[in-house]
Amino acid sequence: MTDQPHADLDFIRDTSPEALSVFYEIQRKRPGCRKLIDVFDLSEGMLETVKAGIRRHYPQAGEREVFLRAVASRVSRELMIRAYGWDPAAHE
Protein backbone atom coordinates (compact mmCIF):
# COMPACT_ATOMS: atom_id res chain seq x y z
CA MET A 1 0.00 0.00 0.00
CA THR A 2 1.29 3.43 -0.88
CA ASP A 3 0.60 6.69 0.84
CA GLN A 4 -0.75 8.11 -2.43
CA PRO A 5 -4.54 7.91 -2.71
CA HIS A 6 -6.29 6.95 -5.92
CA ALA A 7 -7.32 10.07 -7.83
CA ASP A 8 -11.01 9.09 -7.79
CA LEU A 9 -11.34 8.97 -4.02
CA ASP A 10 -13.16 12.27 -3.51
CA PHE A 11 -13.56 11.77 0.23
CA ILE A 12 -9.83 12.34 0.79
CA ARG A 13 -9.12 15.13 -1.66
CA ASP A 14 -9.48 17.76 1.05
CA THR A 15 -7.15 15.92 3.44
CA SER A 16 -3.54 16.98 3.78
CA PRO A 17 -0.81 14.46 2.87
CA GLU A 18 0.40 14.53 6.48
CA ALA A 19 -3.06 13.66 7.82
CA LEU A 20 -3.38 10.88 5.24
CA SER A 21 -0.05 9.43 6.30
CA VAL A 22 -1.23 9.34 9.91
CA PHE A 23 -4.54 7.75 8.87
CA TYR A 24 -2.78 5.07 6.79
CA GLU A 25 -0.37 4.27 9.62
CA ILE A 26 -3.25 3.87 12.07
CA GLN A 27 -5.04 1.59 9.59
CA ARG A 28 -1.91 -0.55 9.11
CA LYS A 29 -1.69 -1.13 12.85
CA ARG A 30 -5.34 -2.05 13.36
CA PRO A 31 -6.08 -5.75 13.77
CA GLY A 32 -7.81 -7.44 10.85
CA CYS A 33 -10.75 -8.48 13.02
CA ARG A 34 -11.43 -4.82 13.90
CA LYS A 35 -11.34 -3.86 10.23
CA LEU A 36 -13.76 -6.67 9.44
CA ILE A 37 -16.14 -5.48 12.16
CA ASP A 38 -16.04 -2.03 10.55
CA VAL A 39 -16.91 -3.54 7.17
CA PHE A 40 -19.94 -5.30 8.65
CA ASP A 41 -21.00 -2.12 10.46
CA LEU A 42 -20.77 -0.09 7.25
CA SER A 43 -22.67 -2.77 5.35
CA GLU A 44 -25.42 -2.74 7.95
CA GLY A 45 -25.60 1.04 7.74
CA MET A 46 -25.94 0.91 3.96
CA LEU A 47 -28.70 -1.71 4.21
CA GLU A 48 -30.59 0.50 6.66
CA THR A 49 -30.19 3.49 4.32
CA VAL A 50 -31.55 1.48 1.38
CA LYS A 51 -34.44 0.24 3.52
CA ALA A 52 -35.30 3.80 4.56
CA GLY A 53 -35.56 4.79 0.90
CA ILE A 54 -37.78 1.79 0.18
CA ARG A 55 -40.06 2.71 3.08
CA ARG A 56 -40.48 6.20 1.59
CA HIS A 57 -41.26 4.74 -1.84
CA TYR A 58 -43.52 1.97 -0.52
CA PRO A 59 -45.06 3.25 2.73
CA GLN A 60 -47.55 0.36 2.75
CA ALA A 61 -44.78 -2.29 2.67
CA GLY A 62 -44.22 -4.43 5.74
CA GLU A 63 -40.76 -5.12 7.12
CA ARG A 64 -40.39 -8.39 5.19
CA GLU A 65 -41.16 -6.68 1.87
CA VAL A 66 -38.81 -3.81 2.73
CA PHE A 67 -36.05 -6.34 3.42
CA LEU A 68 -36.73 -8.26 0.23
CA ARG A 69 -36.76 -5.11 -1.89
CA ALA A 70 -33.48 -4.01 -0.30
CA VAL A 71 -31.81 -7.34 -1.03
CA ALA A 72 -33.25 -7.34 -4.55
CA SER A 73 -31.47 -4.06 -5.20
CA ARG A 74 -28.16 -5.89 -4.80
CA VAL A 75 -28.66 -9.40 -6.20
CA SER A 76 -30.04 -10.89 -9.39
CA ARG A 77 -33.70 -11.69 -9.91
CA GLU A 78 -32.81 -15.37 -10.28
CA LEU A 79 -31.03 -15.43 -6.92
CA MET A 80 -33.96 -13.65 -5.24
CA ILE A 81 -36.36 -16.28 -6.52
CA ARG A 82 -34.06 -19.13 -5.59
CA ALA A 83 -33.02 -17.85 -2.16
CA TYR A 84 -36.20 -16.14 -0.97
CA GLY A 85 -38.95 -17.40 -3.26
CA TRP A 86 -39.67 -13.76 -4.10
CA ASP A 87 -39.77 -12.40 -7.62
CA PRO A 88 -39.02 -8.66 -7.73
CA ALA A 89 -40.60 -8.39 -11.19
CA ALA A 90 -43.92 -9.54 -9.75
CA HIS A 91 -43.83 -6.73 -7.15
CA GLU A 92 -42.99 -3.69 -9.28
CNS distance restraints for C-alpha pairs under 8 A (distance, minus, plus):
assign (resid   3 and name CA) (resid  20 and name CA) 7.26 0.50 0.50
assign (resid   3 and name CA) (resid  21 and name CA) 6.15 0.50 0.50
assign (resid   3 and name CA) (resid  24 and name CA) 7.03 0.50 0.50
assign (resid   5 and name CA) (resid   9 and name CA) 7.01 0.50 0.50
assign (resid   5 and name CA) (resid  12 and name CA) 7.73 0.50 0.50
assign (resid   9 and name CA) (resid  13 and name CA) 6.95 0.50 0.50
assign (resid  12 and name CA) (resid  20 and name CA) 7.96 0.50 0.50
assign (resid  15 and name CA) (resid  19 and name CA) 6.41 0.50 0.50
assign (resid  15 and name CA) (resid  20 and name CA) 6.55 0.50 0.50
assign (resid  16 and name CA) (resid  20 and name CA) 6.28 0.50 0.50
assign (resid  17 and name CA) (resid  21 and name CA) 6.14 0.50 0.50
assign (resid  18 and name CA) (resid  22 and name CA) 6.43 0.50 0.50
assign (resid  19 and name CA) (resid  23 and name CA) 6.18 0.50 0.50
assign (resid  20 and name CA) (resid  24 and name CA) 6.04 0.50 0.50
assign (resid  21 and name CA) (resid  25 and name CA) 6.14 0.50 0.50
assign (resid  22 and name CA) (resid  26 and name CA) 6.22 0.50 0.50
assign (resid  23 and name CA) (resid  27 and name CA) 6.23 0.50 0.50
assign (resid  24 and name CA) (resid  28 and name CA) 6.15 0.50 0.50
assign (resid  25 and name CA) (resid  29 and name CA) 6.43 0.50 0.50
assign (resid  26 and name CA) (resid  30 and name CA) 6.40 0.50 0.50
assign (resid  30 and name CA) (resid  34 and name CA) 6.71 0.50 0.50
assign (resid  30 and name CA) (resid  35 and name CA) 7.01 0.50 0.50
assign (resid  31 and name CA) (resid  35 and name CA) 6.62 0.50 0.50
assign (resid  32 and name CA) (resid  36 and name CA) 6.16 0.50 0.50
assign (resid  33 and name CA) (resid  37 and name CA) 6.23 0.50 0.50
assign (resid  34 and name CA) (resid  38 and name CA) 6.35 0.50 0.50
assign (resid  35 and name CA) (resid  39 and name CA) 6.36 0.50 0.50
assign (resid  36 and name CA) (resid  40 and name CA) 6.38 0.50 0.50
assign (resid  37 and name CA) (resid  41 and name CA) 6.16 0.50 0.50
assign (resid  38 and name CA) (resid  42 and name CA) 6.09 0.50 0.50
assign (resid  39 and name CA) (resid  43 and name CA) 6.09 0.50 0.50
assign (resid  40 and name CA) (resid  44 and name CA) 6.09 0.50 0.50
assign (resid  41 and name CA) (resid  45 and name CA) 6.21 0.50 0.50
assign (resid  42 and name CA) (resid  46 and name CA) 6.21 0.50 0.50
assign (resid  43 and name CA) (resid  47 and name CA) 6.23 0.50 0.50
assign (resid  44 and name CA) (resid  48 and name CA) 6.24 0.50 0.50
assign (resid  45 and name CA) (resid  49 and name CA) 6.22 0.50 0.50
assign (resid  46 and name CA) (resid  50 and name CA) 6.20 0.50 0.50
assign (resid  47 and name CA) (resid  51 and name CA) 6.10 0.50 0.50
assign (resid  47 and name CA) (resid  70 and name CA) 6.97 0.50 0.50
assign (resid  48 and name CA) (resid  52 and name CA) 6.12 0.50 0.50
assign (resid  49 and name CA) (resid  53 and name CA) 6.49 0.50 0.50
assign (resid  50 and name CA) (resid  54 and name CA) 6.35 0.50 0.50
assign (resid  50 and name CA) (resid  70 and name CA) 6.06 0.50 0.50
assign (resid  51 and name CA) (resid  55 and name CA) 6.15 0.50 0.50
assign (resid  51 and name CA) (resid  66 and name CA) 6.01 0.50 0.50
assign (resid  51 and name CA) (resid  67 and name CA) 6.77 0.50 0.50
assign (resid  51 and name CA) (resid  69 and name CA) 7.95 0.50 0.50
assign (resid  51 and name CA) (resid  70 and name CA) 5.79 0.50 0.50
assign (resid  52 and name CA) (resid  56 and name CA) 6.43 0.50 0.50
assign (resid  53 and name CA) (resid  57 and name CA) 6.32 0.50 0.50
assign (resid  54 and name CA) (resid  58 and name CA) 5.79 0.50 0.50
assign (resid  54 and name CA) (resid  59 and name CA) 7.85 0.50 0.50
assign (resid  54 and name CA) (resid  66 and name CA) 6.24 0.50 0.50
assign (resid  54 and name CA) (resid  69 and name CA) 7.28 0.50 0.50
assign (resid  54 and name CA) (resid  70 and name CA) 7.24 0.50 0.50
assign (resid  55 and name CA) (resid  59 and name CA) 5.05 0.50 0.50
assign (resid  55 and name CA) (resid  60 and name CA) 7.86 0.50 0.50
assign (resid  55 and name CA) (resid  61 and name CA) 6.89 0.50 0.50
assign (resid  55 and name CA) (resid  66 and name CA) 6.65 0.50 0.50
assign (resid  61 and name CA) (resid  65 and name CA) 5.75 0.50 0.50
assign (resid  61 and name CA) (resid  66 and name CA) 6.17 0.50 0.50
assign (resid  62 and name CA) (resid  66 and name CA) 6.23 0.50 0.50
assign (resid  63 and name CA) (resid  67 and name CA) 6.11 0.50 0.50
assign (resid  64 and name CA) (resid  68 and name CA) 6.17 0.50 0.50
assign (resid  65 and name CA) (resid  69 and name CA) 6.00 0.50 0.50
assign (resid  66 and name CA) (resid  70 and name CA) 6.13 0.50 0.50
assign (resid  67 and name CA) (resid  71 and name CA) 6.23 0.50 0.50
assign (resid  68 and name CA) (resid  72 and name CA) 5.98 0.50 0.50
assign (resid  68 and name CA) (resid  84 and name CA) 7.98 0.50 0.50
assign (resid  68 and name CA) (resid  86 and name CA) 7.59 0.50 0.50
assign (resid  69 and name CA) (resid  73 and name CA) 6.33 0.50 0.50
assign (resid  69 and name CA) (resid  88 and name CA) 7.20 0.50 0.50
assign (resid  70 and name CA) (resid  74 and name CA) 7.22 0.50 0.50
assign (resid  71 and name CA) (resid  75 and name CA) 6.39 0.50 0.50
assign (resid  71 and name CA) (resid  80 and name CA) 7.89 0.50 0.50
assign (resid  72 and name CA) (resid  76 and name CA) 6.81 0.50 0.50
assign (resid  72 and name CA) (resid  77 and name CA) 6.92 0.50 0.50
assign (resid  72 and name CA) (resid  80 and name CA) 6.38 0.50 0.50
assign (resid  72 and name CA) (resid  88 and name CA) 6.72 0.50 0.50
assign (resid  75 and name CA) (resid  79 and name CA) 6.52 0.50 0.50
assign (resid  75 and name CA) (resid  80 and name CA) 6.86 0.50 0.50
assign (resid  76 and name CA) (resid  80 and name CA) 6.34 0.50 0.50
assign (resid  77 and name CA) (resid  81 and name CA) 6.29 0.50 0.50
assign (resid  77 and name CA) (resid  87 and name CA) 6.53 0.50 0.50
assign (resid  77 and name CA) (resid  88 and name CA) 6.50 0.50 0.50
assign (resid  77 and name CA) (resid  89 and name CA) 7.76 0.50 0.50
assign (resid  78 and name CA) (resid  82 and name CA) 6.14 0.50 0.50
assign (resid  79 and name CA) (resid  83 and name CA) 5.71 0.50 0.50
assign (resid  79 and name CA) (resid  84 and name CA) 7.92 0.50 0.50
assign (resid  80 and name CA) (resid  84 and name CA) 5.43 0.50 0.50
assign (resid  80 and name CA) (resid  85 and name CA) 6.55 0.50 0.50
assign (resid  80 and name CA) (resid  86 and name CA) 5.82 0.50 0.50
assign (resid  80 and name CA) (resid  87 and name CA) 6.40 0.50 0.50
assign (resid  80 and name CA) (resid  88 and name CA) 7.52 0.50 0.50
assign (resid  81 and name CA) (resid  85 and name CA) 4.31 0.50 0.50
assign (resid  81 and name CA) (resid  86 and name CA) 4.81 0.50 0.50
assign (resid  81 and name CA) (resid  87 and name CA) 5.29 0.50 0.50
assign (resid  82 and name CA) (resid  86 and name CA) 7.91 0.50 0.50
assign (resid  87 and name CA) (resid  91 and name CA) 6.99 0.50 0.50
assign (resid  88 and name CA) (resid  92 and name CA) 6.56 0.50 0.50
